Amino acid sequence: MKILITGGAGFIGSFLSEAYLERGDEIYVVDDLSTGSLSNISHLISNSHFHFVNDTILNREVMMELVGICDIVVHLAAAVGVKLIIDEPLKSIHTNIAGTETVLELANKFRKMVLLASSSEVYGSNSRVPLSETDTRIYGPTQILRWSYAASKAMDEFLALAYYRTKKLPVIIARFFNTVGPRQTGRYGMVIPRFIGQALKNEPLTVFGDGAQTRSFTYVEDLVRGIIGLIDESRAVGEVFNIGGEGEISINDLAKRVISVTQSSSQIRHIPYDEAYQEGFEDMQRRVPDISKIKDLIGYENTYSLDDILLKVTDFERDRLGD
Ligand SMILES: NC(=O)c1ccc[n+]([C@@H]2O[C@H](COP(=O)([O-])OP(=O)(O)OC[C@H]3O[C@@H](n4cnc5c(N)ncnc54)[C@H](O)[C@@H]3O)[C@@H](O)[C@H]2O)c1
């Protein structure tokens, strides 16, 4: 099959490209390298089944050609990470809304299936545990920029579902919860690569807020199996699925685990949210997915423990730092 992966030079996209190439599929990647990088896909470039186009999903002509060639579109390209959204709100909103609209419109024109990457952010500050796909979204005011990411991903979902209902376009929506692994960059506010980078340099691990907030983490290869499994299952069409890790850990405990796994002499430093992000920044206390829907449909399981994940990211970051 020919698969177009938007954002394929990013963290998740590079692993997804690898997995599909291993299966013998042909991959087309479109990526503007805004948060992705050529180093993520340098090991794939020489593969004759891998094609890379350095462009934006907002370029309609390029997208028209690519969507026309491929059988399926996996739409991962987006402005990602709370920090980036706050630093560049206009560009982020435009990419996440107009970009997705272009992808869906062209997929509909050529009648191609789309898997849309959504996010646990769509649940907003709903701290119910665990969160299931039909749970309510709770958002703060528009003056708090972090909510624009949640709102843009929610609008992407509305659009995709509207194409499914009104045009019968086959769409699948996957809500990713915190996903971690090598190649993820800590520059845009992702907590595990940031902590591990700090620990390897024996710098203080900076915990935002009081650190009592909890999160759950998935390893990227588990997520990728989930994405491919959904695309291969015709009953997934028109549905929304959570994909994420089920174990919960507080950010304070995560910082301690990182210090222990990396054998670092770092201390932990707490930074108020207002200082780390924006005045009035709101965070959610807990965010744990209910993944029974994807388990029941395709037998999805998480196979990597948090320690496995931390060790893999530590090895990668050590190499990156040239240790
Ligand atoms: N990593 C996570 O924990 C997580 C959680 C929830 C949702 N997601 C979603 O998964 C998807 C992939 O995220 P990721 O973690 O791999 O992040 P990433 O930043 O590594 O990947 C996004 C990719 O999209 C590219 N991109 C951005 N704007 C573009 C544009 N206009 N045109 C073409 N390419 C563009 C970037 O260069 C990058 O390679 C995103 O849609 C994100 O919202 C990720």
Ligand as a Chemical Component Dictionary entry (heavy atoms), coordinates in Angstrom:
data_LIG
# 
_chem_comp.id                   LIG 
_chem_comp.type                 NON-POLYMER 
_chem_comp.pdbx_formal_charge   0 
_chem_comp.three_letter_code    LIG 
# 
loop_
_chem_comp_atom.comp_id 
_chem_comp_atom.atom_id 
_chem_comp_atom.alt_atom_id 
_chem_comp_atom.type_symbol 
_chem_comp_atom.charge 
_chem_comp_atom.model_Cartn_x 
_chem_comp_atom.model_Cartn_y 
_chem_comp_atom.model_Cartn_z 
_chem_comp_atom.pdbx_ordinal 
LIG N1  N1  N 0  3.880  12.970 21.284 1  
LIG C1  C1  C 0  2.786  13.003 22.001 2  
LIG O1  O1  O 0  2.808  12.723 23.198 3  
LIG C2  C2  C 0  1.455  13.357 21.372 4  
LIG C3  C3  C 0  0.318  13.370 22.202 5  
LIG C4  C4  C 0  -0.898 13.696 21.640 6  
LIG C5  C5  C 0  -1.005 13.956 20.284 7  
LIG N2  N2  N 1  0.102  13.942 19.505 8  
LIG C6  C6  C 0  -0.079 14.237 18.079 9  
LIG O2  O2  O 0  0.724  13.361 17.291 10 
LIG C7  C7  C 0  1.163  14.036 16.118 11 
LIG C8  C8  C 0  2.669  13.868 15.962 12 
LIG O3  O3  O 0  3.308  14.464 17.084 13 
LIG P1  P1  P 0  4.839  14.191 17.482 14 
LIG O4  O4  O 0  4.876  13.963 18.936 15 
LIG O5  O5  O -1 5.455  13.218 16.564 16 
LIG O6  O6  O 0  5.435  15.651 17.285 17 
LIG P2  P2  P 0  6.491  16.208 16.214 18 
LIG O7  O7  O 0  6.575  17.660 16.451 19 
LIG O8  O8  O 0  7.742  15.423 16.295 20 
LIG O9  O9  O 0  5.754  15.881 14.834 21 
LIG C9  C9  C 0  4.958  16.805 14.126 22 
LIG C10 C10 C 0  5.569  16.914 12.733 23 
LIG O10 O10 O 0  4.736  17.754 11.938 24 
LIG C11 C11 C 0  5.585  18.599 11.185 25 
LIG N3  N3  N 0  4.825  19.787 10.797 26 
LIG C12 C12 C 0  4.350  20.774 11.604 27 
LIG N4  N4  N 0  3.689  21.697 10.877 28 
LIG C13 C13 C 0  3.721  21.263 9.589  29 
LIG C14 C14 C 0  3.209  21.772 8.364  30 
LIG N5  N5  N 0  2.511  22.930 8.326  31 
LIG N6  N6  N 0  3.445  21.077 7.232  32 
LIG C15 C15 C 0  4.150  19.915 7.257  33 
LIG N7  N7  N 0  4.645  19.375 8.390  34 
LIG C16 C16 C 0  4.436  20.048 9.532  35 
LIG C17 C17 C 0  6.757  18.897 12.089 36 
LIG O11 O11 O 0  7.920  19.356 11.423 37 
LIG C18 C18 C 0  6.961  17.541 12.742 38 
LIG O12 O12 O 0  7.848  16.733 12.004 39 
LIG C19 C19 C 0  0.680  15.475 16.243 40 
LIG O13 O13 O 0  -0.508 15.642 15.511 41 
LIG C20 C20 C 0  0.392  15.626 17.728 42 
LIG O14 O14 O 0  -0.605 16.589 17.972 43 
LIG C21 C21 C 0  1.339  13.645 20.015 44 
# 
loop_
_chem_comp_bond.comp_id 
_chem_comp_bond.atom_id_1 
_chem_comp_bond.atom_id_2 
_chem_comp_bond.value_order 
_chem_comp_bond.pdbx_ordinal 
LIG N1  C1  SING 1  
LIG C1  O1  DOUB 2  
LIG C1  C2  SING 3  
LIG C2  C3  SING 4  
LIG C2  C21 DOUB 5  
LIG C3  C4  DOUB 6  
LIG C4  C5  SING 7  
LIG C5  N2  DOUB 8  
LIG N2  C6  SING 9  
LIG N2  C21 SING 10 
LIG C6  O2  SING 11 
LIG C6  C20 SING 12 
LIG O2  C7  SING 13 
LIG C7  C8  SING 14 
LIG C7  C19 SING 15 
LIG C8  O3  SING 16 
LIG O3  P1  SING 17 
LIG P1  O4  DOUB 18 
LIG P1  O5  SING 19 
LIG P1  O6  SING 20 
LIG O6  P2  SING 21 
LIG P2  O7  DOUB 22 
LIG P2  O8  SING 23 
LIG P2  O9  SING 24 
LIG O9  C9  SING 25 
LIG C9  C10 SING 26 
LIG C10 O10 SING 27 
LIG C10 C18 SING 28 
LIG O10 C11 SING 29 
LIG C11 N3  SING 30 
LIG C11 C17 SING 31 
LIG N3  C12 SING 32 
LIG N3  C16 SING 33 
LIG C12 N4  DOUB 34 
LIG N4  C13 SING 35 
LIG C13 C14 SING 36 
LIG C13 C16 DOUB 37 
LIG C14 N5  SING 38 
LIG C14 N6  DOUB 39 
LIG N6  C15 SING 40 
LIG C15 N7  DOUB 41 
LIG N7  C16 SING 42 
LIG C17 O11 SING 43 
LIG C17 C18 SING 44 
LIG C18 O12 SING 45 
LIG C19 O13 SING 46 
LIG C19 C20 SING 47 
LIG C20 O14 SING 48 
# 
